[in-house]
């Protein structure tokens, strides 16, 4: 019986060794197959790694949208506003006079500042009169009014070559009425930018 037990034990041991041996063969075979597969893949991966990377897509940068008007646009608007002020503010005179009042001199000082800032601007000074008096007299008075305004501007430093004068006498009234309210508006020097 002891012999039998030993034989059984020997057989059991043999079977166990055989089982382990066959399992390890399969593991070795599987490991060997993995190594072969990996060896086949490595050249492909190496070729892919050595190939240049595709160029990145170009980045298109948009110029920023302007937030407000440009400096040139602002300067042009400022100049237009100044020239409008220059043209819209007349110098007024008393009846039958070409003498500049204090108020007229203040208006001319403002015009001088505008002309000083915009040195490329030339101006025509128009002399006007009310309807009283003869045509010849009013043309001469209109000329004296325009010249009076011009002389004052020149005394403030405006180049005389930038200032022209013309007299319209009573020909171009700003108010067609026939009373002192209308006449006081028509006795003026008007400025037109050239």
SULGI-V226509 format. One record per residue. N is the residue number from 1. PHI is phi in whole degrees, -180 to 180 (NA if undefined). PSI is psi in radians with two decimals (none if undefined). Layout:
BEGIN
n-><N/N>
phi-><PHI/PHI>
psi-><PSI/PSI>
END
This chain:
BEGIN
n-><1/2/3/4/5/6/7/8/9/10/11/12/13/14/15/16/17/18/19/20/21/22/23/24/25/26/27/28/29/30/31/32/33/34/35/36/37/38/39/40/41/42/43/44/45/46/47/48/49/50/51/52/53/54/55/56/57/58/59/60/61/62/63/64/65/66/67/68/69/70/71/72/73/74/75/76/77/78/79/80/81/82/83/84/85/86/87/88/89/90/91/92/93/94/95/96/97/98/99/100/101/102/103/104/105/106/107/108/109/110/111/112/113/114/115/116/117/118/119/120/121/122/123/124/125/126/127/128/129/130/131/132/133/134/135/136/137/138/139/140/141/142/143/144/145/146/147/148/149/150/151/152/153/154/155/156/157/158/159/160/161/162/163/164/165/166/167/168/169/170/171/172/173/174/175/176/177/178/179/180/181/182/183/184/185/186/187/188/189/190/191/192/193/194>
phi-><NA/-67/-65/-63/-65/-69/-66/-65/-67/-65/-65/-62/-65/-63/-64/-64/-65/-63/-64/-64/-66/-70/-65/-69/-64/-66/-66/-65/-63/-65/-63/-64/-64/-61/-64/-64/-64/-66/-64/-69/-75/-58/-62/-65/-68/-64/-65/-66/-70/-83/-69/-65/-68/-63/-65/-69/-63/-64/-95/-98/-98/-90/-68/-65/-71/-63/-79/-151/-64/-73/-62/-66/-66/-64/-64/-65/-66/-63/-65/-62/-65/-65/-67/-67/-62/-58/-82/-88/-110/-85/-104/-104/-124/-76/-58/56/-140/-119/-82/-82/-76/-61/-64/-65/-65/-65/-62/-66/-63/-63/-66/-62/-63/-66/-66/-67/-74/-112/-67/-86/-91/-109/-134/-106/-99/-100/-94/-128/-133/-83/-78/-78/100/-78/-60/-63/-64/-68/-64/-68/-66/-61/-67/-64/-65/-63/-66/-63/-65/-62/-60/-67/-63/-63/-65/-90/108/-77/-65/-61/-68/-90/-120/-111/-125/-151/-115/-107/55/-99/-69/-126/-70/-83/-132/-83/-67/-121/-141/-60/-61/-73/-63/-66/-78/-88/-85/-154/-114/-110/-114/-128/-72/-87>
psi-><-0.61/-0.60/-0.72/-0.72/-0.69/-0.65/-0.74/-0.70/-0.70/-0.72/-0.76/-0.71/-0.73/-0.76/-0.72/-0.75/-0.73/-0.73/-0.80/-0.66/-0.75/-0.64/-0.73/-0.52/-0.74/-0.68/-0.73/-0.75/-0.75/-0.76/-0.69/-0.72/-0.72/-0.73/-0.73/-0.76/-0.71/-0.67/-0.62/-0.63/-0.56/-0.75/-0.66/-0.75/-0.68/-0.70/-0.72/-0.65/-0.60/-0.27/2.52/2.51/2.55/2.55/2.42/2.67/2.42/2.47/2.14/2.04/2.23/2.49/2.48/2.50/2.39/2.41/-0.65/-2.95/2.61/2.94/-0.65/-0.70/-0.71/-0.72/-0.71/-0.70/-0.71/-0.73/-0.75/-0.72/-0.71/-0.75/-0.56/-0.74/-0.74/-0.73/-0.54/-0.15/1.82/2.80/2.17/2.62/2.76/2.92/2.30/0.67/2.60/0.25/2.36/2.18/3.00/-0.72/-0.71/-0.69/-0.65/-0.71/-0.76/-0.60/-0.71/-0.72/-0.65/-0.72/-0.72/-0.80/-0.56/-0.63/-0.65/1.37/-0.25/-0.05/2.28/2.71/2.51/2.19/2.07/2.20/2.27/2.69/2.93/3.13/-0.15/2.47/2.92/2.86/-0.77/-0.77/-0.77/-0.60/-0.73/-0.71/-0.71/-0.68/-0.74/-0.66/-0.79/-0.75/-0.63/-0.77/-0.73/-0.82/-0.68/-0.74/-0.72/-0.67/-0.38/-0.01/0.03/2.31/2.22/-0.48/-0.27/-0.05/2.10/2.70/2.63/2.59/2.29/-0.02/-2.21/0.13/-0.51/1.26/2.53/-0.42/2.14/0.10/2.92/0.78/3.05/-0.62/-0.74/-0.76/-0.65/-0.47/-0.45/-0.30/1.58/2.89/2.18/2.53/2.31/2.12/2.37/none>
END
